[in-house]
Amino acid sequence: MNDIYKKIGLPANLLWGYLGILIFMMGDGMEQGWLSPYLIDRGLTIQHTATLFTLYGVTIAISSWLSGVLTETLNPRRTMLLGLVIYLIGTVLFISRGLDSLDITTLYVTYALRGFGYPLFAYSFLVWISYVVPKESLGRAVGWFWFVFTGGLNVLGAFYSSWAIEKLGHISALWSAVLWVLIGALLALVFNKARFPANTASANNKWQEMLKGLTIMKEEPKVALGGIVRVINTTAQFAFPVFLPVYMESHGFNTTQWLYIWGTIFTSNIAFNLIFGFVGDRMGWQKTII
C-alpha cells in the first residue's frame, strides 16, 4: 500500500491530514456561494456584501502570511489548532450576533475574524507537507493538497450547502458547518501522527525568522512578484461569489442551481490540480507554470 501512495505522490504518513483538510474546508466554504444573495435578500446592499468579502479577504491574506511564519516558529499542529480556535470564535459570533442583528459593523468584524482561521489551519498543513516530502515528489504532494483544499472549499462545500440550505435553512446550515470543521480538525490534528522537524532556534532567532517573512520579498524579489501574480489570478475567482449568484438569479437561476454550477466549475479544477502536480514533478515547476 505504501508503494501505491509513493507512486501517486501522496505521503502515507500525512494521509489523515489530507482527509482532515478536505472535511474542514467543506465546512469552512459551504456559505461562500450563497452568502451574498442571502444578505442582499435580507436588506443589505451589494456594496455592503462586497465590503464584507473584501475585509474577509484582507484577513485571509494576513493569516496566509502568518501561517508560514508561525508554522516554522510554533510547529504546524499548534498553528493549526490556533486557526481552529479563531475560526470557531469568529463563526459563532458571526452567526449568533452578526446575522441575528444584521448590524453591519458586527458583520464586518466577526466575518473578518473568521477569515483569520482557515489559512492558519490549511496553509500550515501545506508548510508541513513541504518540510517532510522529498523534493522529487513534492509537486504531486502539493497537487494533492490543492485537490483536497479546493475539493472541500468549492466542490463539496457547494454541493453540501445546496442540500443543507434547502433542508435545514440558511442559519442551521451554517451551524452544521461547525460540526464538519471539528471532524476535519480531529482527523488532521489527532489521527494524523506525522512528525514535524523540531525547531531548536532560540526565542530571538524565532523572531528573526518571523521578520524574514517580510524581508524575503526584498531579498528575493521573485517572491514578491509571485505574490502579485497570485493576487491578480485570485481576484476574479473570489469576486464571482459576491455578484454572480445575484446576476444569475436575475436571469431565472435559483440558489441551488447556481451552487451546482459553482461546484461543477471546480470539479474540473481539482482534477487539473492533480494533473499539473504530476506534470511539475516530471517537467519541472518553472516549465509547468510557463
Buried (B, 14 or more C-beta within 10 A) or exposed (E): EEEEBBEBBBBEBBBBBBBBBBBBBBBBBBBBBBBBBBBBEEEBEBEBBBBBBBBBBEBBBBBBBBBBBBBBBBBBBBBBBBBBBBBBBBBBBBBEBBBEEEEBEBBBBBBBBBBBBBBBBBBBBBBBBBEBBEEEBBBBBBBBBBBBBBBBBBBBBBBBBBEBBBEBEBBEBBBBBBEBBBBBBBBBBEEBEBEBEEEEEEEEEBEEBBEEBEEEBEEEEEEEEEBEEEEEEEEEEBBBBBBBBBEBBEEEBEBEBBBBBBBEBBBEBBEEBBEBBBBBBEEEBEEBEE
